[in-house]
Each structure stands twice: as structure tokens, then as C-alpha cells.
């Protein structure tokens, strides 16, 4: 499991790229890291890219508990977050999550590609720099 963060300072977009096996432990670590980096950068939007995830080892119960948590990025009702799911994920399940979280995260969206994520945020030429 590995994740890294990049930031587009001009558009204030935090980009997280995840690779490998997504487990309960890595999901919790990732949640905390998103909170830390979004606060540190004062990101106005986030893209969570799981397109390089090789396996998803999360139970439905765990996903339900995650949905009930306070959003990792502050101002969940205002700041858009776009998720690019793992290639093996059932898109219908993610669409259901998208609907369920609309109460606390109305600007949460699931897309299929980075191009769709950038279009959803209205960004044409991002310049992402690695965060250390």
C-alpha cells in the first residue's frame, strides 16, 4: 500500500494517488493523511485517485462507518471532492455511496478518469507538485 499527495497551488486542488491493496488500516491512514494535507494546504477541492488500486479489502460495514465520519476535508458541504475508483470497483456501489453522502458532502462525485475529475472541477491545465 502506498499513497502520495500532490498539490496544484493555482487552483488549490489536493490530489491523492493510491496504489496497491486498500485495506481497513490503509483506508484509516489515508483518511488521516487527507485531513492533514488538506488543512496544511487549505485545499479548496480534492481528487482521490484510486485507479492504481490492485485490491479492495473493505467490508460493507466498514464503508458504512466511513460514510458516517466527519469528512476528511473540512467544509464538506462546500469543497468538492472527486473520486476515481479502482478499476475493479463496482461503479453501482460507488454511485450508491455518492447518493448516501450527499447530505454531508453534496459536492462529492464519482467519475471514471482523471480527465473527468478535472472537468468536474472546471480545471483545464493543472500543475500538480508533489507534497513531501
C-alpha positions in Angstrom: 0.0 0.0 0.0 1.3 3.4 -0.9 -0.3 6.8 -1.3 1.2 10.1 -2.3 -0.1 13.7 -2.4 0.3 16.4 -4.9 -1.0 20.0 -4.9 -2.0 22.5 -7.6 -1.3 25.8 -5.8 -3.0 27.9 -8.6 -6.3 26.0 -8.4 -5.8 24.9 -4.7 -6.5 21.2 -5.6 -5.2 18.4 -3.4 -4.6 15.2 -5.4 -4.2 11.9 -3.6 -3.0 8.9 -5.6 -3.3 5.4 -4.1 -1.5 2.3 -5.2 -1.8 -1.3 -4.1 -4.2 -3.1 -1.7 -6.8 -0.9 0.0 -7.5 -2.4 3.5 -9.3 -1.1 6.6 -5.9 0.0 8.0 -4.7 1.8 4.9 -8.1 3.5 4.5 -7.9 4.9 8.0 -4.3 6.0 7.5 -5.4 7.6 4.2 -8.3 9.4 5.9 -6.0 11.0 8.4 -3.4 12.0 5.8 -6.1 13.6 3.7 -7.2 15.6 6.7 -3.6 16.7 7.5 -2.7 17.7 3.9 -6.0 19.4 3.2 -5.6 21.5 6.3 -2.0 22.3 5.7 -2.6 23.4 2.1 -6.0 25.0 2.7 -7.1 23.0 -0.4 -10.4 24.1 -2.0 -11.0 20.8 -3.8 -9.7 17.3 -3.7 -9.2 14.4 -6.2 -8.9 11.0 -4.7 -7.4 8.7 -7.4 -7.7 5.0 -6.7 -7.2 4.0 -10.3 -4.0 2.1 -9.4 -5.6 0.1 -6.6 -5.0 -3.6 -7.1 -7.4 -4.9 -4.5 -10.1 -3.5 -2.3 -10.4 -5.4 1.0 -13.1 -3.3 2.7 -16.3 -4.7 4.1 -19.7 -3.1 3.5 -20.0 -2.4 7.3 -16.6 -0.6 7.3 -17.8 1.5 4.3 -21.0 2.4 6.1 -18.9 3.6 9.2 -16.6 5.6 7.0 -19.6 7.4 5.3 -20.8 8.4 8.8 -17.5 10.0 9.8 -16.9 13.8 9.5 -15.5 14.5 6.0 -11.7 14.2 6.0 -11.5 17.5 4.1 -13.0 20.4 6.1 -16.2 22.2 4.8 -17.6 19.0 3.3 -20.7 20.9 2.1 -18.6 23.5 0.2 -15.4 21.9 -1.1 -15.8 19.5 -3.9 -14.2 16.1 -3.8 -13.9 13.8 -6.8 -13.2 10.1 -6.6 -11.7 8.0 -9.3 -12.5 4.4 -8.3 -10.4 1.3 -8.5 -10.7 -0.4 -11.9 -12.2 -3.5 -10.2 -14.8 -1.5 -8.2 -18.5 -1.9 -8.9 -19.5 1.5 -10.1 -23.1 0.9 -8.9 -21.9 0.5 -5.3 -19.9 3.7 -5.6 -22.8 5.6 -7.0 -24.9 4.5 -4.0 -22.2 5.8 -1.7 -22.3 9.1 -3.7 -26.0 9.4 -3.1 -25.8 8.5 0.6 -23.1 11.1 1.4 -25.0 13.9 -0.4 -26.4 15.1 3.0 -22.9 15.9 4.4 -20.9 16.1 1.2 -23.1 17.5 -1.5 -20.1 18.2 -3.8 -18.8 14.6 -3.7 -18.7 13.0 -7.1 -17.6 9.7 -8.6 -16.0 9.7 -12.1 -14.1 7.2 -14.2 -10.9 9.1 -15.2 -8.6 11.9 -14.3 -9.9 13.9 -17.3 -13.5 13.6 -15.9 -12.3 14.6 -12.5 -10.6 17.8 -13.8 -13.7 18.6 -15.9 -15.9 18.2 -12.9 -13.8 20.8 -11.1 -13.7 23.1 -14.1 -9.9 22.9 -14.4 -8.2 22.7 -17.8 -4.4 22.9 -17.1 -3.5 21.9 -13.6 0.1 21.9 -12.4 0.4 19.4 -9.6 3.6 19.4 -7.5 4.5 16.6 -5.0 3.9 17.3 -1.3 6.6 15.9 0.9 
